[in-house]
Amino acid sequence: MANPSAEELSHSARTQWELFQIRMFYQLAAFRKEPLAELIVRRPQRAPYPLYERIRSQGELVHSTLGPVAISASHGFVAQALRAPELGVAEPPARRSGLVRPIEDSFLMRNRPDHPRLRRLVTPWFTAKALQQRRESLLKLAHQRIDELAGQPSFDVVQDYAVPLAVRVICELTGLPVGEDWRRLAALGDILPLSTTAGLPSTRNQRRLDAGWANLNAYLDTAIAQKSQAPEGSLLASLVERSQDPEQLGRHDLLATLGVLLIAGFETSVGLIGHVTARFLDQPDLRRAAVADRSVLTEVLEETLRYEPPVQFTARRVNQDCEVAGHRLQAGVELFLLLGGANRDPQVFENPNAFQLFRANSKAHLAFSAGEHYCIGAGLARLETEVGLQALFERLPELRRAGRARWQPTQNIRAYRRLPVRG
């Protein structure tokens, strides 16, 4: 590789200096309790819920002094905003060539008509009926991974169990190849937390992102080239067939769709498995009840999604002047919708900061968003977590903590990065 030129080094230095100045600006604004700045500079290791409460105490919708941005931790406003037709995601500039970045380029960040058109291509594989037909295969994958961990005095529930299980599940569901190379795909999971953080990426993290996207593009190009090896009737085979007509599905959209399902498809499941496992380790009576009774486990999952959602916030842009929950919004305003804050709104959930089973309205949480952009993988995350935990604690009922847990180092993904255990 050629050495960087003096001009490139100068540009890099300017970029780092500019990023430093921007970070100092937000740090100063956060010191003054500016809510947007506090969200951006918050330390991910600290629970965000006190900050959400403080924002909610300032009103249902809080306008930032740093630009045309408003923030809400109110369940009533967030729920309506997610469903409002006048609001949409902030679409990045259209790109039909070059490196595909699935979080930015997929239907995840597209509005009508592209969003429903692309989403419909994959929906049949994520219906409740289609997923339930995969329960036994998911259970087999869970037991297979536990067999692989047999004999180890300790392991990491997140990195050694949840991640490889989730990678294998999403690959089996989509028809993407995994084989024994799951570690390569698991490493791509770091892309989602980095690409969805509220703060500005460091130069180092931006390089990691670019390298991750390049690796993902190469993997997907190989999978598409070897389409003949994909199972008949698989999602991969279906999308590749449609891509033969670029008017239906061009290469850029093909890679973006497969990529977002792969990356986002296992992150929520991994986060949910980690959260529930941590609670079971600390509450053995609850663990035994949940393993013995699937209805109890279902309640644990829903309350966990409310209490500690893996995805903490989402954003919407006001596309035209409108009114949402009694608030007049001007076109161009960006909204930060705090899902984790809405899920602890005392106007909706009694004693919201307590983990409480069998809430009458437990499923009113917004952990998977709502409206047109409701998480397509919600059903998979629930099923995979249920099956994965059932197998894990039936096989290893004496699991206990074996060291300090660590959180993902990002603001938006609230999930364990490490959760060591021993049995």
C-alpha positions in Angstrom: 0.0 0.0 0.0 1.4 3.4 -1.0 2.3 5.9 1.8 -0.3 8.7 2.2 0.6 11.9 0.5 1.3 15.2 2.4 -2.1 16.4 1.1 -3.9 13.4 2.4 -2.2 13.7 5.8 -3.1 17.3 6.0 -6.7 16.5 5.2 -6.8 13.8 7.8 -5.4 16.2 10.4 -8.0 18.8 9.5 -10.7 16.2 9.7 -9.6 15.1 13.2 -9.3 18.7 14.4 -12.8 19.5 13.1 -14.2 16.4 14.8 -12.5 17.4 18.0 -14.0 20.9 17.8 -17.5 19.5 17.2 -17.2 17.1 20.1 -16.1 19.9 22.4 -19.1 21.9 21.3 -21.5 19.1 22.2 -19.6 18.5 25.5 -20.1 22.1 26.4 -23.8 22.0 25.4 -24.3 18.8 27.4 -22.8 20.5 30.4 -25.5 23.1 30.1 -28.1 20.2 30.0 -29.0 20.7 26.4 -31.0 17.4 25.7 -29.8 16.6 22.2 -26.2 17.1 23.3 -26.7 15.0 26.3 -28.0 12.2 24.1 -25.0 12.5 21.8 -22.2 12.5 24.5 -23.9 10.1 27.0 -21.6 7.3 28.1 -23.1 4.1 26.8 -22.2 2.2 30.0 -24.6 4.3 32.0 -28.3 3.6 32.0 -30.0 6.2 29.9 -33.3 6.2 31.7 -32.7 9.0 34.2 -31.9 11.2 31.2 -35.1 10.2 29.4 -37.1 11.0 32.5 -35.5 14.5 32.7 -36.3 15.1 29.0 -39.9 13.9 29.6 -40.3 16.2 32.6 -39.6 19.1 30.2 -42.6 18.3 28.1 -44.1 15.8 25.7 -42.0 17.3 22.9 -38.7 19.1 23.7 -37.1 21.4 21.0 -33.4 21.5 20.8 -31.5 24.8 20.8 -28.9 23.3 18.4 -31.0 23.1 15.3 -34.4 22.1 13.9 -34.6 19.0 16.1 -37.2 17.9 18.6 -37.0 15.1 21.1 -39.7 13.0 22.8 -39.7 10.4 25.5 -43.5 10.4 25.7 -45.3 7.2 24.8 -48.3 9.1 23.4 -46.3 11.3 21.1 -43.8 8.7 20.0 -46.5 6.1 19.2 -48.4 8.6 17.0 -45.2 10.0 15.4 -44.2 6.5 14.3 -47.5 6.0 12.6 -48.0 9.5 11.1 -48.0 9.5 7.3 -46.5 13.0 7.1 -43.4 11.7 8.8 -40.7 9.5 7.3 -37.1 8.4 7.6 -34.4 10.8 6.6 -33.3 9.2 3.3 -29.6 9.5 2.4 -28.7 10.6 -1.1 -29.5 7.8 -3.6 -26.5 5.8 -4.6 -26.7 3.1 -7.3 -23.0 2.2 -7.5 -20.0 1.8 -5.3 -19.9 0.3 -1.8 -23.3 -0.8 -0.5 -24.0 0.3 3.1 -27.1 -1.7 4.0 -28.2 0.3 7.0 -28.3 3.5 4.8 -29.2 2.0 1.5 -31.8 -0.6 2.3 -35.6 -0.3 2.8 -34.8 0.5 6.4 -34.0 4.0 5.3 -36.5 4.4 2.5 -39.9 5.9 2.3 -42.8 5.3 0.0 -42.9 3.9 -2.7 -39.6 2.1 -2.3 -40.0 1.0 1.3 -43.1 -1.1 0.9 -42.0 -2.3 -2.5 -38.7 -3.7 -1.2 -40.1 -4.9 2.1 -42.8 -6.9 0.4 -40.1 -9.0 -1.3 -38.9 -10.4 2.1 -42.1 -10.4 4.2 -43.2 -14.0 3.4 -40.2 -15.4 5.2 -41.0 -13.4 8.4 -44.7 -14.1 8.9 -45.8 -15.8 12.2 -46.7 -19.0 10.3 -43.4 -19.2 8.4 -41.4 -18.6 11.6 -43.3 -21.2 13.6 -42.5 -23.8 11.0 -38.9 -23.2 11.7 -39.2 -23.7 15.5 -37.7 -27.2 15.4 -34.8 -26.2 13.2 -34.1 -23.3 15.5 -34.1 -25.6 18.5 -31.7 -28.0 16.7 -29.3 -25.1 16.1 -29.4 -24.1 19.7 -28.7 -27.6 21.0 -25.9 -27.9 18.4 -24.2 -24.8 19.7 -24.6 -26.0 23.3 -23.0 -29.3 22.3 -20.0 -27.3 20.9 -19.6 -25.5 24.2 -19.8 -28.7 26.2 -16.8 -29.3 28.5 -15.8 -25.6 28.7 -15.6 -24.5 32.3 -16.9 -21.0 31.3 -18.0 -19.2 28.3 -19.5 -15.9 27.2 -23.3 -16.0 26.7 -23.2 -13.2 24.2 -20.1 -13.9 22.1 -20.0 -17.7 22.4 -23.7 -18.6 22.4 -26.1 -15.8 21.3 -24.0 -14.4 18.4 -23.2 -17.7 16.7 -26.7 -19.0 17.2 -28.2 -15.8 15.8 -25.8 -15.8 12.8 -26.7 -19.4 12.0 -30.4 -18.8 12.4 -30.6 -15.8 10.0 -28.4 -17.6 7.5 -30.6 -20.6 7.5 -33.7 -18.5 7.2 -32.3 -16.5 4.3 -30.3 -19.2 2.6 -27.1 -17.3 3.0 -24.0 -19.6 3.4 -22.4 -19.8 6.8 -20.7 -23.2 7.2 -18.1 -23.0 9.9 -17.2 -19.4 9.1 -19.7 -17.9 11.5 -16.9 -15.8 13.2 -16.4 -13.8 10.0 -20.1 -13.0 9.9 -20.3 -12.4 13.6 -17.6 -9.8 13.3 -19.9 -7.9 10.9 -22.3 -7.5 13.8 -20.2 -4.6 15.1 -21.2 -2.6 12.1 -24.8 -2.0 13.4 -23.8 -0.4 16.7 -21.2 1.8 15.1 -23.5 2.9 12.3 -26.5 3.8 14.5 -24.7 5.6 17.3 -26.0 9.1 18.1 -22.6 10.6 18.3 -20.0 11.4 15.6 -17.8 8.5 14.6 -14.2 8.8 15.3 -11.7 8.5 12.5 -10.8 5.0 13.7 -14.4 3.9 13.9 -15.1 5.3 10.4 -12.3 3.2 9.0 -13.8 0.1 10.8 -17.2 0.9 9.3 -15.8 1.2 5.8 -13.8 -2.1 6.2 -16.9 -3.8 7.6 -19.0 -2.7 4.7 -16.4 -3.8 2.2 -16.2 -7.3 3.8 -20.0 -7.6 3.8 -20.2 -6.6 0.1 -17.6 -9.2 -0.7 -19.4 -11.9 1.2 -22.7 -11.1 -0.4 -21.3 -10.9 -3.9 -19.8 -14.4 -3.4 -23.1 -15.7 -2.1 -25.0 -14.3 -5.1 -22.4 -15.7 -7.5 -22.9 -19.1 -5.9 -26.7 -18.8 -6.0 -27.0 -22.4 -7.3 -26.0 -23.6 -3.9 -28.8 -21.7 -2.2 -31.7 -23.9 -0.9 -34.6 -24.1 -3.3 -37.4 -21.7 -2.2 -35.0 -19.7 0.0 -35.1 -15.9 0.3 -31.7 -15.7 -1.3 -32.8 -17.7 -4.3 -36.0 -15.6 -4.6 -34.2 -12.3 -4.5 -31.5 -13.4 -7.0 -34.2 -14.5 -9.4 -35.9 -11.2 -9.2 -32.6 -9.4 -9.7 -32.4 -10.9 -13.2 -34.8 -8.0 -14.1 -33.1 -4.8 -12.9 -36.4 -3.0 -13.1 -37.6 -5.3 -10.2 -34.4 -5.4 -8.2 -31.1 -3.9 -9.1 -27.8 -5.1 -7.7 -27.5 -2.3 -5.2 -30.9 -3.0 -3.7 -30.2 -6.7 -3.8 -27.1 -6.4 -1.7 -28.6 -3.8 0.6 -31.7 -6.0 1.3 -29.7 -9.1 2.0 -27.2 -7.1 4.1 -29.7 -5.4 6.3 -31.4 -8.7 7.1 -28.1 -10.3 8.0 -26.8 -7.4 10.1 -30.0 -6.2 11.8 -31.4 -9.7 11.7 -29.3 -11.0 14.6 -28.5 -7.8 16.6 -31.9 -7.6 18.3 -32.0 -11.3 19.1 -28.5 -11.1 20.6 -29.4 -8.1 22.7 -32.6 -9.7 23.9 -30.9 -13.0 24.8 -28.3 -11.1 26.8 -30.8 -9.1 28.7 -33.0 -12.1 29.7 -30.1 -14.3 30.5 -28.7 -11.6 32.9 -32.1 -11.5 34.7 -32.3 -15.2 34.9 -28.8 -15.4 36.4 -29.8 -12.9 39.1 -33.3 -14.4 39.7 -33.1 -18.2 39.7 -36.7 -18.7 40.8 -37.9 -16.7 37.8 -35.6 -18.7 35.5 -37.0 -22.0 36.7 -40.6 -20.8 36.3 -39.9 -19.5 32.8 -38.2 -22.7 31.7 -41.0 -24.8 33.1 -43.8 -22.7 31.6 -43.6 -21.1 28.1 -46.3 -18.5 29.0 -44.1 -17.2 31.8 -41.2 -17.0 29.4 -43.3 -15.1 26.9 -44.2 -12.6 29.7 -40.5 -12.2 30.6 -39.6 -11.5 27.0 -42.3 -8.8 26.6 -41.5 -7.1 29.9 -37.8 -7.2 29.0 -38.5 -5.5 25.7 -40.4 -2.8 27.5 -37.9 -2.4 30.4 -34.6 -2.7 28.4 -35.2 -2.5 24.7 -32.1 -3.4 22.6 -32.8 -0.4 20.3 -33.2 2.8 22.3 -34.3 5.4 19.8 -35.1 6.0 16.2 -35.5 9.2 14.1 -38.1 10.6 11.8 -38.2 13.7 9.5 -41.3 15.9 9.1 -42.0 15.8 5.3 -44.8 18.3 5.4 -46.4 20.6 7.9 -48.6 18.6 10.2 -50.0 18.0 13.7 -49.0 15.1 15.8 -50.5 14.5 19.2 -51.6 18.1 19.4 -48.1 19.5 18.4 -47.7 21.6 15.2 -44.6 20.4 13.3 -42.9 22.2 10.4 -41.5 20.4 7.4 -37.8 19.7 7.7 -37.8 19.2 11.5 -35.9 16.1 12.7 -37.5 14.1 15.5 -35.5 11.9 18.0 -38.0 9.4 19.2 -36.8 7.7 22.4 -38.2 4.2 22.4 -36.6 3.4 25.7 -38.1 6.5 27.2 -41.6 5.9 25.8 -41.5 2.4 27.3 -41.1 3.9 30.7 -43.7 6.6 30.5 -45.6 6.6 33.8 -48.7 7.9 31.9 -48.9 4.4 30.3 -47.0 2.0 32.5 -47.6 1.8 36.2 -44.4 1.9 38.2 -42.4 1.9 34.9 -38.9 1.6 36.4 -39.7 -1.7 38.0 -39.5 -5.0 36.1 -43.0 -6.4 36.6 -44.5 -9.6 35.0 -48.0 -9.9 33.8 -48.7 -6.3 33.1 -52.1 -5.9 31.5 -50.5 -3.7 28.8 -47.1 -5.2 28.5 -47.3 -5.4 24.7 -47.9 -1.7 24.4 -44.2 -1.2 24.4 -42.5 0.3 21.3 -39.3 -1.7 21.4 -39.8 -2.8 17.7 -41.0 0.7 16.6 -44.5 1.0 15.0 -46.2 1.9 11.8 -44.8 1.1 8.3 -41.3 0.7 9.7 -42.2 -1.8 12.4 -39.3 -4.2 12.7 -39.7 -7.0 10.2 -37.6 -9.2 12.4 -39.7 -8.8 15.6 -41.2 -12.2 15.4 -37.9 -13.9 14.7 -36.3 -12.1 17.7 -39.0 -13.3 20.0 -39.0 -16.9 18.7 -35.2 -17.2 18.6 -34.8 -15.8 22.1 -37.5 -18.1 23.5 -36.0 -21.2 21.9 -32.4 -20.3 22.6 -33.1 -19.6 26.3 -35.3 -22.7 26.7 -32.5 -24.9 25.4 -29.7 -23.1 27.3 -31.2 -23.4 30.7 -32.7 -26.9 30.3 -29.2 -28.1 29.3 -27.3 -25.9 31.8 -29.6 -25.2 34.7 -26.8 -24.2 37.1 -25.3 -21.4 35.0 -24.0 -18.5 37.1 -22.0 -15.3 36.5 -18.3 -15.7 36.0 -17.0 -12.2 35.7 -18.0 -8.6 35.0 -20.5 -8.0 32.2 -19.7 -5.3 29.6 -22.1 -3.2 27.5 -21.9 -2.3 23.8 -20.0 1.0 23.6 -22.8 2.8 21.7 -25.8 5.0 22.7 -28.5 3.5 20.5 -27.9 -0.3 21.0 -28.5 -1.1 24.6 -27.1 -4.6 24.9 -24.4 -6.6 26.6 -21.2 -7.1 24.7 -19.8 -9.6 27.2 -21.7 -11.8 29.7 -19.3 -14.4 31.1 -20.9 -17.5 32.8 -19.8 -20.8 34.2 -21.8 -23.9 34.9 
